[in-house]
Amino acid sequence: MNVLILTSRFGNGHYQAAQTLAMQLRQLSGVNPIVIDLIGLILDEHKDSVYEAYGSFVNKGGSSLFNLLYKHTDNGELQGFLPLKKSFTSAIRRLVVTHSADMLIATYSAAAMAASAYKKQYRHKLPLITCITDVISHNNWLTPQTDGYLVAAPLSKQLLTKKGVAAEKIFVTGIPVDEVYHHLPRHRQGAVRRLLVMGGGCGLLPKQMSFYETLNCLPQTETTILTGRNEALRMRLSGQFEHIEVVGYTNQVPQYMAQADVLLSKAGGLSIFEAIYSEKPLLLFHPNLVQEVRNSQFMISENMAFVLPKQAQKMSKTLSYVLHDELQLKRMTANMRRFKEKLEPEALIKWITAYDETREAL
């Protein structure tokens, strides 16, 4: 059984979710998952420059324009609009034929829209599963030809059913993260706290040096900052602060998380679920992008995170409070543990197994 997993590299979350699903599916005998960067395939030789431009755009304060576009494609006149629709459907048709695909999975909204358009245009009954990589979904994730949704939380399912999606099509799996995050060492006690600051693959971190001066002055705290592909920031910070270690793009994120007592991260879907599965107390940067605002609101409502204030003085107080309040740290990890009990991480495996058995019986 060949499963095409269609994704993109706009940020690391969509692509990493696709890779994690592929790892899960390889546990099943006879299932061959194939991860395809569908957006990169369409962009062809322009993909590197487009992805680089996207990273530069969000790094340089493009949140207002991004949020405006998000709004107009979510509930405005552009809702459901898929650029290059003909190119997308033709590309998926070639992929289905080339790989003799038996099933499609999408981990990016445009990929879900394209797969749905392909099914409609060619009247193909190939099953389509959509894995939504934020807690509260943009409406473009929802397509009429989708056979099942993998969602982040019970709240995600509740909101989808209010939008008319049948409850039996929705599986509360959590956002898929690498299995290694399920088994990291839990919070440890000690006089010196270790703070890990992450800005995702694009290195979306504050530009003001005053922020890093605040981190460096935190009492009894050693900080590691992962700057991702933001090489300019890495060079700017390296060797400048006594209590801050600066690390560029790395594949060793789980190892750094294992050493941390508290995480400070943006509120991307993948980032918050890496923290949840690791049961690592979480601080979130004040969010600017719409989906990260929604993700952070969810984490606060579940008492699994704090949001860092923008003001420097309040920021220092919040950091010190969260880092050294042992009771609060234990509460956050306990809430994460309870939340994980609500998830069905094996739902996709069960769905595919049942589908395969039904298919063989026909």
Long-range contacts (C-beta under 8 A, 24 or more apart in sequence): 1-30, 1-31, 1-32, 1-102, 1-103, 1-352, 1-356, 2-32, 2-34, 2-99, 2-100, 2-101, 2-102, 2-103, 3-31, 3-32, 3-33, 3-34, 3-101, 3-102, 3-103, 3-104, 3-105, 3-352, 4-34, 4-36, 4-92, 4-95, 4-96, 4-99, 4-101, 4-103, 4-104, 4-105, 5-33, 5-34, 5-35, 5-36, 5-105, 5-106, 5-107, 6-36, 6-38, 6-92, 6-104, 6-105, 6-106, 6-107, 6-108, 6-111, 6-112, 6-114, 6-115, 7-35, 7-36, 7-37, 7-38, 7-39, 7-106, 7-107, 7-108, 7-111, 8-37, 8-38, 8-39, 8-40, 8-108, 8-110, 8-111, 9-37, 9-39, 9-40, 9-47, 9-51, 10-39, 10-51, 10-54, 10-108, 11-54, 11-200, 11-201, 11-202, 11-268, 12-200, 12-201, 12-202, 12-270, 13-133, 13-175, 13-200, 13-268, 13-269, 13-270, 13-271, 14-107, 14-108, 14-133, 15-107, 16-177, 16-178, 16-270, 17-107, 17-131, 17-133, 17-175, 17-176, 17-177, 17-270, 18-105, 18-107, 18-131, 19-178, 20-176, 20-177, 20-178, 20-179, 21-105, 21-107, 21-131, 21-176, 21-348, 23-178, 23-179, 24-176, 24-348, 24-349, 25-348, 25-349, 25-352, 27-349, 28-349, 28-352, 28-353, 30-356, 31-352, 31-356, 34-99, 34-101, 36-95, 38-88, 38-91, 38-92, 38-108, 38-110, 38-111, 38-114, 39-108, 39-110, 39-111, 41-91, 42-84, 42-87, 42-88, 42-91, 55-201, 55-202, 55-229, 58-202, 58-204, 58-289, 59-202, 59-203, 59-204, 59-230, 63-288, 63-289, 66-289, 66-290, 67-288, 67-289, 67-290, 70-138, 70-289, 70-290, 70-291, 71-290, 73-138, 73-139, 73-140, 74-138, 74-139, 74-140, 75-139, 79-139, 79-140, 80-113, 80-139, 80-140, 82-110, 82-113, 82-114, 82-117, 85-114, 85-117, 88-113, 88-114, 88-117, 88-118, 89-114, 89-117, 89-118, 89-121, 89-122, 92-118, 93-118, 93-122, 96-124, 96-126, 101-126, 102-126, 102-127, 102-359, 103-127, 103-128, 103-129, 103-352, 103-355, 104-128, 104-129, 105-129, 105-130, 105-131, 106-130, 106-131, 107-131, 107-133, 108-133, 109-138, 109-140, 109-141, 110-140, 112-140, 112-141, 112-143, 112-146, 113-140, 113-143, 115-143, 115-145, 116-143, 116-144, 116-145, 116-146, 119-145, 120-144, 120-145, 127-355, 129-348, 129-351, 131-173, 131-175, 131-176, 132-156, 133-175, 133-269, 133-270, 134-175, 134-269, 134-291, 134-294, 134-295, 135-269, 135-272, 135-294, 135-295, 135-298, 136-291, 136-294, 136-295, 136-298, 138-291, 139-163, 148-351, 150-176, 150-347, 150-348, 152-269, 152-273, 153-298, 153-339, 153-342, 154-342, 155-298, 171-344, 171-347, 171-348, 171-351, 172-342, 172-343, 172-344, 172-347, 173-343, 173-344, 173-345, 173-347, 173-348, 174-273, 174-276, 174-277, 174-340, 174-343, 174-345, 175-269, 175-270, 175-272, 175-273, 176-273, 176-345, 177-270, 177-273, 177-274, 177-277, 178-254, 178-274, 180-254, 181-254, 181-257, 181-274, 181-277, 181-278, 182-277, 182-278, 184-254, 184-257, 184-258, 184-278, 184-279, 184-280, 185-258, 186-279, 186-333, 187-261, 187-279, 187-280, 187-281, 187-329, 187-330, 187-333, 188-261, 189-326, 190-261, 191-220, 192-220, 192-221, 192-222, 193-218, 193-220, 193-221, 193-222, 193-261, 193-262, 193-323, 193-324, 194-221, 194-222, 194-223, 194-224, 194-259, 194-260, 194-261, 194-262, 195-221, 195-222, 195-223, 195-224, 195-260, 195-261, 195-262, 195-263, 195-264, 195-319, 195-323, 196-223, 196-224, 196-226, 196-256, 196-257, 196-259, 196-260, 196-262, 196-263, 196-264, 197-223, 197-224, 197-225, 197-226, 197-263, 197-264, 197-265, 198-226, 198-228, 198-253, 198-263, 198-264, 198-265, 198-266, 198-271, 199-226, 199-227, 199-228, 199-230, 199-265, 199-266, 200-228, 200-265, 200-266, 200-268, 200-271, 201-228, 201-229, 201-249, 202-228, 202-229, 202-230, 203-227, 203-228, 203-229, 203-230, 203-233, 203-234, 203-249, 204-228, 204-230, 204-266, 205-230, 205-233, 206-285, 207-233, 210-312, 211-312, 211-315, 212-237, 212-240, 212-241, 212-244, 213-241, 214-312, 214-315, 214-316, 214-319, 215-241, 215-243, 215-244, 215-319, 216-241, 216-242, 216-243, 216-244, 217-316, 218-243, 218-316, 218-319, 218-320, 218-323, 219-320, 219-324, 220-324, 221-319, 221-323, 224-256, 224-259, 224-260, 226-250, 226-253, 226-256, 261-323, 261-329, 262-322, 262-323, 262-329, 264-308, 264-319, 266-292, 267-292, 267-293, 267-295, 267-296, 267-299, 267-305, 268-292, 268-295, 269-295, 272-299, 272-304, 272-305, 275-304, 275-305, 275-336, 276-304, 276-336, 276-339, 276-340, 277-340, 279-333, 279-336, 279-337, 280-333, 281-322, 281-328, 281-329, 281-332, 281-333, 282-306, 282-332, 283-307, 283-308, 283-318, 283-319, 283-322, 284-308, 286-310, 302-335, 302-339, 303-331, 303-332, 303-335, 304-332, 304-335, 304-336, 304-339, 305-332
